[in-house]
Amino acid sequence: MSWLRDVGAALQKAMLMEERMNIMSERLTRLALLYDDVDRRLARLEGKFELLERMGAPRSRRLPPSR
């Protein structure tokens, strides 16, 4: 009967691993969504900083044409 106990223990471990994998999969999905949100926000900030840099840059003056 020890093999029956071993089979039961193996099945229990397999079910526990499956449950843990499902939990990890859900967490990974949520993490991916958060990553997308952070990536989108960072892109907006980069665009704003580029605009501020362009607006704040001194305007270049052209030299008078040569004679």
PDB file with SEQRES, HELIX, SHEET and CRYST1 records, atoms N, CA, C and O in Angstrom:
SEQRES   1 A   67  MET SER TRP LEU ARG ASP VAL GLY ALA ALA LEU GLN LYS          
SEQRES   2 A   67  ALA MET LEU MET GLU GLU ARG MET ASN ILE MET SER GLU          
SEQRES   3 A   67  ARG LEU THR ARG LEU ALA LEU LEU TYR ASP ASP VAL ASP          
SEQRES   4 A   67  ARG ARG LEU ALA ARG LEU GLU GLY LYS PHE GLU LEU LEU          
SEQRES   5 A   67  GLU ARG MET GLY ALA PRO ARG SER ARG ARG LEU PRO PRO          
SEQRES   6 A   67  SER ARG                                                      
HELIX    1 AA1 SER A    2  GLY A   56  1                                  55    
CRYST1    1.000    1.000    1.000  90.00  90.00  90.00 P 1           1          
ATOM      1  N   MET A   1       0.799  -1.191   0.000  1.00  0.00           N  
ATOM      2  CA  MET A   1       0.000   0.000   0.000  1.00  0.00           C  
ATOM      3  C   MET A   1       0.852   1.270   0.000  1.00  0.00           C  
ATOM      4  O   MET A   1       0.308   2.363  -0.160  1.00  0.00           O  
ATOM      5  N   SER A   2       2.155   1.159   0.173  1.00  0.00           N  
ATOM      6  CA  SER A   2       2.984   2.361   0.190  1.00  0.00           C  
ATOM      7  C   SER A   2       3.024   3.022  -1.182  1.00  0.00           C  
ATOM      8  O   SER A   2       3.143   4.244  -1.276  1.00  0.00           O  
ATOM      9  N   TRP A   3       2.924   2.221  -2.257  1.00  0.00           N  
ATOM     10  CA  TRP A   3       2.916   2.820  -3.599  1.00  0.00           C  
ATOM     11  C   TRP A   3       1.653   3.649  -3.812  1.00  0.00           C  
ATOM     12  O   TRP A   3       1.682   4.652  -4.526  1.00  0.00           O  
ATOM     13  N   LEU A   4       0.549   3.237  -3.199  1.00  0.00           N  
ATOM     14  CA  LEU A   4      -0.697   4.002  -3.292  1.00  0.00           C  
ATOM     15  C   LEU A   4      -0.538   5.350  -2.571  1.00  0.00           C  
ATOM     16  O   LEU A   4      -1.015   6.381  -3.044  1.00  0.00           O  
ATOM     17  N   ARG A   5       0.123   5.316  -1.449  1.00  0.00           N  
ATOM     18  CA  ARG A   5       0.395   6.552  -0.711  1.00  0.00           C  
ATOM     19  C   ARG A   5       1.321   7.458  -1.521  1.00  0.00           C  
ATOM     20  O   ARG A   5       1.131   8.674  -1.559  1.00  0.00           O  
ATOM     21  N   ASP A   6       2.312   6.869  -2.160  1.00  0.00           N  
ATOM     22  CA  ASP A   6       3.240   7.645  -2.991  1.00  0.00           C  
ATOM     23  C   ASP A   6       2.518   8.297  -4.176  1.00  0.00           C  
ATOM     24  O   ASP A   6       2.774   9.451  -4.518  1.00  0.00           O  
ATOM     25  N   VAL A   7       1.618   7.538  -4.788  1.00  0.00           N  
ATOM     26  CA  VAL A   7       0.849   8.079  -5.910  1.00  0.00           C  
ATOM     27  C   VAL A   7      -0.031   9.226  -5.430  1.00  0.00           C  
ATOM     28  O   VAL A   7      -0.127  10.254  -6.101  1.00  0.00           O  
ATOM     29  N   GLY A   8      -0.661   9.064  -4.295  1.00  0.00           N  
ATOM     30  CA  GLY A   8      -1.494  10.127  -3.725  1.00  0.00           C  
ATOM     31  C   GLY A   8      -0.683  11.376  -3.420  1.00  0.00           C  
ATOM     32  O   GLY A   8      -1.119  12.494  -3.698  1.00  0.00           O  
ATOM     33  N   ALA A   9       0.494  11.182  -2.850  1.00  0.00           N  
ATOM     34  CA  ALA A   9       1.364  12.324  -2.533  1.00  0.00           C  
ATOM     35  C   ALA A   9       1.822  13.020  -3.815  1.00  0.00           C  
ATOM     36  O   ALA A   9       1.880  14.249  -3.869  1.00  0.00           O  
ATOM     37  N   ALA A  10       2.148  12.235  -4.847  1.00  0.00           N  
ATOM     38  CA  ALA A  10       2.570  12.821  -6.121  1.00  0.00           C  
ATOM     39  C   ALA A  10       1.436  13.624  -6.756  1.00  0.00           C  
ATOM     40  O   ALA A  10       1.664  14.717  -7.275  1.00  0.00           O  
ATOM     41  N   LEU A  11       0.219  13.087  -6.716  1.00  0.00           N  
ATOM     42  CA  LEU A  11      -0.932  13.810  -7.254  1.00  0.00           C  
ATOM     43  C   LEU A  11      -1.190  15.098  -6.481  1.00  0.00           C  
ATOM     44  O   LEU A  11      -1.516  16.127  -7.073  1.00  0.00           O  
ATOM     45  N   GLN A  12      -1.046  15.041  -5.183  1.00  0.00           N  
ATOM     46  CA  GLN A  12      -1.247  16.234  -4.360  1.00  0.00           C  
ATOM     47  C   GLN A  12      -0.210  17.303  -4.702  1.00  0.00           C  
ATOM     48  O   GLN A  12      -0.542  18.483  -4.808  1.00  0.00           O  
ATOM     49  N   LYS A  13       1.039  16.889  -4.874  1.00  0.00           N  
ATOM     50  CA  LYS A  13       2.096  17.830  -5.252  1.00  0.00           C  
ATOM     51  C   LYS A  13       1.828  18.425  -6.629  1.00  0.00           C  
ATOM     52  O   LYS A  13       2.044  19.618  -6.845  1.00  0.00           O  
ATOM     53  N   ALA A  14       1.361  17.604  -7.555  1.00  0.00           N  
ATOM     54  CA  ALA A  14       1.061  18.094  -8.903  1.00  0.00           C  
ATOM     55  C   ALA A  14      -0.069  19.119  -8.869  1.00  0.00           C  
ATOM     56  O   ALA A  14      -0.013  20.131  -9.568  1.00  0.00           O  
ATOM     57  N   MET A  15      -1.084  18.862  -8.064  1.00  0.00           N  
ATOM     58  CA  MET A  15      -2.193  19.807  -7.950  1.00  0.00           C  
ATOM     59  C   MET A  15      -1.733  21.110  -7.302  1.00  0.00           C  
ATOM     60  O   MET A  15      -2.163  22.190  -7.707  1.00  0.00           O  
ATOM     61  N   LEU A  16      -0.864  21.013  -6.302  1.00  0.00           N  
ATOM     62  CA  LEU A  16      -0.327  22.199  -5.649  1.00  0.00           C  
ATOM     63  C   LEU A  16       0.519  23.013  -6.627  1.00  0.00           C  
ATOM     64  O   LEU A  16       0.442  24.241  -6.653  1.00  0.00           O  
ATOM     65  N   MET A  17       1.320  22.324  -7.425  1.00  0.00           N  
ATOM     66  CA  MET A  17       2.141  23.019  -8.419  1.00  0.00           C  
ATOM     67  C   MET A  17       1.265  23.703  -9.463  1.00  0.00           C  
ATOM     68  O   MET A  17       1.566  24.819  -9.887  1.00  0.00           O  
ATOM     69  N   GLU A  18       0.196  23.053  -9.878  1.00  0.00           N  
ATOM     70  CA  GLU A  18      -0.704  23.654 -10.855  1.00  0.00           C  
ATOM     71  C   GLU A  18      -1.350  24.916 -10.280  1.00  0.00           C  
ATOM     72  O   GLU A  18      -1.473  25.924 -10.976  1.00  0.00           O  
ATOM     73  N   GLU A  19      -1.758  24.861  -9.020  1.00  0.00           N  
ATOM     74  CA  GLU A  19      -2.355  26.025  -8.375  1.00  0.00           C  
ATOM     75  C   GLU A  19      -1.354  27.175  -8.292  1.00  0.00           C  
ATOM     76  O   GLU A  19      -1.690  28.327  -8.568  1.00  0.00           O  
ATOM     77  N   ARG A  20      -0.133  26.851  -7.913  1.00  0.00           N  
ATOM     78  CA  ARG A  20       0.913  27.880  -7.839  1.00  0.00           C  
ATOM     79  C   ARG A  20       1.217  28.469  -9.212  1.00  0.00           C  
ATOM     80  O   ARG A  20       1.443  29.673  -9.334  1.00  0.00           O  
ATOM     81  N   MET A  21       1.224  27.635 -10.237  1.00  0.00           N  
ATOM     82  CA  MET A  21       1.467  28.129 -11.595  1.00  0.00           C  
ATOM     83  C   MET A  21       0.347  29.070 -12.036  1.00  0.00           C  
ATOM     84  O   MET A  21       0.611  30.076 -12.695  1.00  0.00           O  
ATOM     85  N   ASN A  22      -0.892  28.755 -11.682  1.00  0.00           N  
ATOM     86  CA  ASN A  22      -2.009  29.639 -12.020  1.00  0.00           C  
ATOM     87  C   ASN A  22      -1.865  30.988 -11.317  1.00  0.00           C  
ATOM     88  O   ASN A  22      -2.110  32.034 -11.919  1.00  0.00           O  
ATOM     89  N   ILE A  23      -1.471  30.963 -10.057  1.00  0.00           N  
ATOM     90  CA  ILE A  23      -1.270  32.202  -9.306  1.00  0.00           C  
ATOM     91  C   ILE A  23      -0.145  33.022  -9.940  1.00  0.00           C  
ATOM     92  O   ILE A  23      -0.278  34.234 -10.111  1.00  0.00           O  
ATOM     93  N   MET A  24       0.946  32.369 -10.282  1.00  0.00           N  
ATOM     94  CA  MET A  24       2.069  33.066 -10.913  1.00  0.00           C  
ATOM     95  C   MET A  24       1.675  33.634 -12.271  1.00  0.00           C  
ATOM     96  O   MET A  24       2.103  34.730 -12.633  1.00  0.00           O  
ATOM     97  N   SER A  25       0.872  32.904 -13.015  1.00  0.00           N  
ATOM     98  CA  SER A  25       0.411  33.381 -14.315  1.00  0.00           C  
ATOM     99  C   SER A  25      -0.437  34.634 -14.162  1.00  0.00           C  
ATOM    100  O   SER A  25      -0.286  35.578 -14.938  1.00  0.00           O  
ATOM    101  N   GLU A  26      -1.323  34.658 -13.175  1.00  0.00           N  
ATOM    102  CA  GLU A  26      -2.145  35.843 -12.915  1.00  0.00           C  
ATOM    103  C   GLU A  26      -1.277  37.031 -12.511  1.00  0.00           C  
ATOM    104  O   GLU A  26      -1.501  38.155 -12.960  1.00  0.00           O  
ATOM    105  N   ARG A  27      -0.294  36.777 -11.668  1.00  0.00           N  
ATOM    106  CA  ARG A  27       0.604  37.857 -11.244  1.00  0.00           C  
ATOM    107  C   ARG A  27       1.398  38.404 -12.419  1.00  0.00           C  
ATOM    108  O   ARG A  27       1.582  39.615 -12.537  1.00  0.00           O  
ATOM    109  N   LEU A  28       1.866  37.525 -13.279  1.00  0.00           N  
ATOM    110  CA  LEU A  28       2.629  37.950 -14.446  1.00  0.00           C  
ATOM    111  C   LEU A  28       1.765  38.778 -15.393  1.00  0.00           C  
ATOM    112  O   LEU A  28       2.242  39.749 -15.981  1.00  0.00           O  
ATOM    113  N   THR A  29       0.515  38.404 -15.540  1.00  0.00           N  
ATOM    114  CA  THR A  29      -0.397  39.171 -16.382  1.00  0.00           C  
ATOM    115  C   THR A  29      -0.586  40.574 -15.819  1.00  0.00           C  
ATOM    116  O   THR A  29      -0.534  41.556 -16.560  1.00  0.00           O  
ATOM    117  N   ARG A  30      -0.804  40.671 -14.506  1.00  0.00           N  
ATOM    118  CA  ARG A  30      -0.962  41.987 -13.873  1.00  0.00           C  
ATOM    119  C   ARG A  30       0.311  42.815 -13.992  1.00  0.00           C  
ATOM    120  O   ARG A  30       0.252  44.024 -14.217  1.00  0.00           O  
ATOM    121  N   LEU A  31       1.458  42.165 -13.841  1.00  0.00           N  
ATOM    122  CA  LEU A  31       2.734  42.862 -13.965  1.00  0.00           C  
ATOM    123  C   LEU A  31       2.929  43.389 -15.381  1.00  0.00           C  
ATOM    124  O   LEU A  31       3.428  44.500 -15.564  1.00  0.00           O  
ATOM    125  N   ALA A  32       2.543  42.612 -16.374  1.00  0.00           N  
ATOM    126  CA  ALA A  32       2.657  43.055 -17.767  1.00  0.00           C  
ATOM    127  C   ALA A  32       1.775  44.280 -18.017  1.00  0.00           C  
ATOM    128  O   ALA A  32       2.178  45.199 -18.729  1.00  0.00           O  
ATOM    129  N   LEU A  33       0.583  44.293 -17.437  1.00  0.00           N  
ATOM    130  CA  LEU A  33      -0.300  45.453 -17.596  1.00  0.00           C  
ATOM    131  C   LEU A  33       0.301  46.689 -16.931  1.00  0.00           C  
ATOM    132  O   LEU A  33       0.237  47.788 -17.481  1.00  0.00           O  
ATOM    133  N   LEU A  34       0.878  46.510 -15.763  1.00  0.00           N  
ATOM    134  CA  LEU A  34       1.520  47.632 -15.081  1.00  0.00           C  
ATOM    135  C   LEU A  34       2.719  48.139 -15.874  1.00  0.00           C  
ATOM    136  O   LEU A  34       2.952  49.345 -15.950  1.00  0.00           O  
ATOM    137  N   TYR A  35       3.472  47.229 -16.460  1.00  0.00           N  
ATOM    138  CA  TYR A  35       4.620  47.606 -17.280  1.00  0.00           C  
ATOM    139  C   TYR A  35       4.166  48.442 -18.467  1.00  0.00           C  
ATOM    140  O   TYR A  35       4.787  49.458 -18.781  1.00  0.00           O  
ATOM    141  N   ASP A  36       3.089  48.026 -19.132  1.00  0.00           N  
ATOM    142  CA  ASP A  36       2.572  48.784 -20.268  1.00  0.00           C  
ATOM    143  C   ASP A  36       2.172  50.185 -19.845  1.00  0.00           C  
ATOM    144  O   ASP A  36       2.432  51.150 -20.564  1.00  0.00           O  
ATOM    145  N   ASP A  37       1.541  50.305 -18.678  1.00  0.00           N  
ATOM    146  CA  ASP A  37       1.123  51.605 -18.182  1.00  0.00           C  
ATOM    147  C   ASP A  37       2.337  52.490 -17.900  1.00  0.00           C  
ATOM    148  O   ASP A  37       2.350  53.661 -18.279  1.00  0.00           O  
ATOM    149  N   VAL A  38       3.346  51.946 -17.244  1.00  0.00           N  
ATOM    150  CA  VAL A  38       4.559  52.713 -16.938  1.00  0.00           C  
ATOM    151  C   VAL A  38       5.271  53.110 -18.232  1.00  0.00           C  
ATOM    152  O   VAL A  38       5.768  54.231 -18.341  1.00  0.00           O  
ATOM    153  N   ASP A  39       5.325  52.220 -19.196  1.00  0.00           N  
ATOM    154  CA  ASP A  39       5.970  52.501 -20.474  1.00  0.00           C  
ATOM    155  C   ASP A  39       5.255  53.651 -21.190  1.00  0.00           C  
ATOM    156  O   ASP A  39       5.903  54.539 -21.745  1.00  0.00           O  
ATOM    157  N   ARG A  40       3.934  53.632 -21.174  1.00  0.00           N  
ATOM    158  CA  ARG A  40       3.146  54.683 -21.825  1.00  0.00           C  
ATOM    159  C   ARG A  40       3.380  56.023 -21.133  1.00  0.00           C  
ATOM    160  O   ARG A  40       3.532  57.050 -21.794  1.00  0.00           O  
ATOM    161  N   ARG A  41       3.408  56.010 -19.808  1.00  0.00           N  
ATOM    162  CA  ARG A  41       3.634  57.250 -19.062  1.00  0.00           C  
ATOM    163  C   ARG A  41       5.030  57.807 -19.309  1.00  0.00           C  
ATOM    164  O   ARG A  41       5.206  59.018 -19.441  1.00  0.00           O  
ATOM    165  N   LEU A  42       6.016  56.928 -19.372  1.00  0.00           N  
ATOM    166  CA  LEU A  42       7.383  57.364 -19.624  1.00  0.00           C  
ATOM    167  C   LEU A  42       7.498  57.993 -21.004  1.00  0.00           C  
ATOM    168  O   LEU A  42       8.186  59.000 -21.165  1.00  0.00           O  
ATOM    169  N   ALA A  43       6.842  57.421 -21.991  1.00  0.00           N  
ATOM    170  CA  ALA A  43       6.885  57.983 -23.334  1.00  0.00           C  
ATOM    171  C   ALA A  43       6.279  59.385 -23.346  1.00  0.00           C  
ATOM    172  O   ALA A  43       6.792  60.280 -24.017  1.00  0.00           O  
ATOM    173  N   ARG A  44       5.194  59.575 -22.607  1.00  0.00           N  
ATOM    174  CA  ARG A  44       4.588  60.917 -22.535  1.00  0.00           C  
ATOM    175  C   ARG A  44       5.541  61.907 -21.868  1.00  0.00           C  
ATOM    176  O   ARG A  44       5.690  63.035 -22.337  1.00  0.00           O  
ATOM    177  N   LEU A  45       6.185  61.493 -20.780  1.00  0.00           N  
ATOM    178  CA  LEU A  45       7.133  62.387 -20.106  1.00  0.00           C  
ATOM    179  C   LEU A  45       8.309  62.741 -21.014  1.00  0.00           C  
ATOM    180  O   LEU A  45       8.743  63.892 -21.050  1.00  0.00           O  
ATOM    181  N   GLU A  46       8.818  61.762 -21.738  1.00  0.00           N  
ATOM    182  CA  GLU A  46       9.923  62.031 -22.649  1.00  0.00           C  
ATOM    183  C   GLU A  46       9.507  63.058 -23.693  1.00  0.00           C  
ATOM    184  O   GLU A  46      10.273  63.967 -24.012  1.00  0.00           O  
ATOM    185  N   GLY A  47       8.299  62.917 -24.226  1.00  0.00           N  
ATOM    186  CA  GLY A  47       7.808  63.876 -25.211  1.00  0.00           C  
ATOM    187  C   GLY A  47       7.692  65.268 -24.627  1.00  0.00           C  
ATOM    188  O   GLY A  47       8.043  66.247 -25.286  1.00  0.00           O  
ATOM    189  N   LYS A  48       7.204  65.374 -23.401  1.00  0.00           N  
ATOM    190  CA  LYS A  48       7.085  66.678 -22.755  1.00  0.00           C  
ATOM    191  C   LYS A  48       8.451  67.310 -22.524  1.00  0.00           C  
ATOM    192  O   LYS A  48       8.617  68.511 -22.741  1.00  0.00           O  
ATOM    193  N   PHE A  49       9.431  66.524 -22.089  1.00  0.00           N  
ATOM    194  CA  PHE A  49      10.756  67.068 -21.862  1.00  0.00           C  
ATOM    195  C   PHE A  49      11.406  67.507 -23.164  1.00  0.00           C  
ATOM    196  O   PHE A  49      12.090  68.530 -23.194  1.00  0.00           O  
ATOM    197  N   GLU A  50      11.207  66.756 -24.237  1.00  0.00           N  
ATOM    198  CA  GLU A  50      11.755  67.176 -25.524  1.00  0.00           C  
ATOM    199  C   GLU A  50      11.149  68.495 -25.962  1.00  0.00           C  
ATOM    200  O   GLU A  50      11.851  69.368 -26.474  1.00  0.00           O  
ATOM    201  N   LEU A  51       9.840  68.644 -25.760  1.00  0.00           N  
ATOM    202  CA  LEU A  51       9.182  69.899 -26.110  1.00  0.00           C  
ATOM    203  C   LEU A  51       9.737  71.049 -25.277  1.00  0.00           C  
ATOM    204  O   LEU A  51      10.013  72.125 -25.807  1.00  0.00           O  
ATOM    205  N   LEU A  52       9.901  70.824 -23.973  1.00  0.00           N  
ATOM    206  CA  LEU A  52      10.458  71.871 -23.114  1.00  0.00           C  
ATOM    207  C   LEU A  52      11.882  72.239 -23.520  1.00  0.00           C  
ATOM    208  O   LEU A  52      12.250  73.413 -23.492  1.00  0.00           O  
ATOM    209  N   GLU A  53      12.677  71.251 -23.896  1.00  0.00           N  
ATOM    210  CA  GLU A  53      14.047  71.527 -24.332  1.00  0.00           C  
ATOM    211  C   GLU A  53      14.049  72.364 -25.595  1.00  0.00           C  
ATOM    212  O   GLU A  53      14.844  73.295 -25.724  1.00  0.00           O  
ATOM    213  N   ARG A  54      13.170  72.042 -26.526  1.00  0.00           N  
ATOM    214  CA  ARG A  54      13.112  72.803 -27.782  1.00  0.00           C  
ATOM    215  C   ARG A  54      12.606  74.220 -27.548  1.00  0.00           C  
ATOM    216  O   ARG A  54      13.097  75.163 -28.168  1.00  0.00           O  
ATOM    217  N   MET A  55      11.646  74.376 -26.674  1.00  0.00           N  
ATOM    218  CA  MET A  55      11.100  75.705 -26.407  1.00  0.00           C  
ATOM    219  C   MET A  55      12.093  76.556 -25.625  1.00  0.00           C  
ATOM    220  O   MET A  55      12.123  77.775 -25.796  1.00  0.00           O  
ATOM    221  N   GLY A  56      12.900  75.942 -24.775  1.00  0.00           N  
ATOM    222  CA  GLY A  56      13.841  76.681 -23.944  1.00  0.00           C  
ATOM    223  C   GLY A  56      15.190  76.906 -24.599  1.00  0.00           C  
ATOM    224  O   GLY A  56      15.997  77.681 -24.086  1.00  0.00           O  
ATOM    225  N   ALA A  57      15.453  76.256 -25.706  1.00  0.00           N  
ATOM    226  CA  ALA A  57      16.751  76.393 -26.363  1.00  0.00           C  
ATOM    227  C   ALA A  57      16.875  77.790 -26.952  1.00  0.00           C  
ATOM    228  O   ALA A  57      15.915  78.313 -27.518  1.00  0.00           O  
ATOM    229  N   PRO A  58      18.046  78.394 -26.822  1.00  0.00           N  
ATOM    230  CA  PRO A  58      18.216  79.728 -27.408  1.00  0.00           C  
ATOM    231  C   PRO A  58      18.098  79.650 -28.927  1.00  0.00           C  
ATOM    232  O   PRO A  58      18.572  78.709 -29.563  1.00  0.00           O  
ATOM    233  N   ARG A  59      17.469  80.643 -29.469  1.00  0.00           N  
ATOM    234  CA  ARG A  59      17.309  80.672 -30.930  1.00  0.00           C  
ATOM    235  C   ARG A  59      18.649  81.062 -31.550  1.00  0.00           C  
ATOM    236  O   ARG A  59      19.301  82.006 -31.105  1.00  0.00           O  
ATOM    237  N   SER A  60      19.039  80.335 -32.562  1.00  0.00           N  
ATOM    238  CA  SER A  60      20.311  80.623 -33.187  1.00  0.00           C  
ATOM    239  C   SER A  60      20.152  81.824 -34.134  1.00  0.00           C  
ATOM    240  O   SER A  60      19.171  81.935 -34.869  1.00  0.00           O  
ATOM    241  N   ARG A  61      21.141  82.706 -34.088  1.00  0.00           N  
ATOM    242  CA  ARG A  61      21.113  83.874 -34.956  1.00  0.00           C  
ATOM    243  C   ARG A  61      21.990  83.578 -36.153  1.00  0.00           C  
ATOM    244  O   ARG A  61      23.064  82.984 -36.054  1.00  0.00           O  
ATOM    245  N   ARG A  62      21.496  84.006 -37.253  1.00  0.00           N  
ATOM    246  CA  ARG A  62      22.276  83.781 -38.478  1.00  0.00           C  
ATOM    247  C   ARG A  62      23.240  84.957 -38.691  1.00  0.00           C  
ATOM    248  O   ARG A  62      22.950  86.105 -38.356  1.00  0.00           O  
ATOM    249  N   LEU A  63      24.358  84.623 -39.243  1.00  0.00           N  
ATOM    250  CA  LEU A  63      25.342  85.647 -39.590  1.00  0.00           C  
ATOM    251  C   LEU A  63      24.845  86.402 -40.826  1.00  0.00           C  
ATOM    252  O   LEU A  63      24.127  85.843 -41.655  1.00  0.00           O  
ATOM    253  N   PRO A  64      25.226  87.652 -40.940  1.00  0.00           N  
ATOM    254  CA  PRO A  64      24.818  88.360 -42.154  1.00  0.00           C  
ATOM    255  C   PRO A  64      25.499  87.740 -43.373  1.00  0.00           C  
ATOM    256  O   PRO A  64      26.600  87.201 -43.265  1.00  0.00           O  
ATOM    257  N   PRO A  65      24.850  87.815 -44.520  1.00  0.00           N  
ATOM    258  CA  PRO A  65      25.446  87.192 -45.712  1.00  0.00           C  
ATOM    259  C   PRO A  65      26.785  87.871 -46.085  1.00  0.00           C  
ATOM    260  O   PRO A  65      26.967  89.071 -45.882  1.00  0.00           O  
ATOM    261  N   SER A  66      27.675  87.093 -46.615  1.00  0.00           N  
ATOM    262  CA  SER A  66      28.994  87.645 -47.000  1.00  0.00           C  
ATOM    263  C   SER A  66      28.824  88.499 -48.251  1.00  0.00           C  
ATOM    264  O   SER A  66      27.926  88.255 -49.057  1.00  0.00           O  
ATOM    265  N   ARG A  67      29.694  89.511 -48.414  1.00  0.00           N  
ATOM    266  CA  ARG A  67      29.580  90.446 -49.536  1.00  0.00           C  
ATOM    267  C   ARG A  67      30.386  90.026 -50.684  1.00  0.00           C  
ATOM    268  O   ARG A  67      30.399  90.706 -51.710  1.00  0.00           O  
TER     269      ARG A  67                                                      
END                                                                             
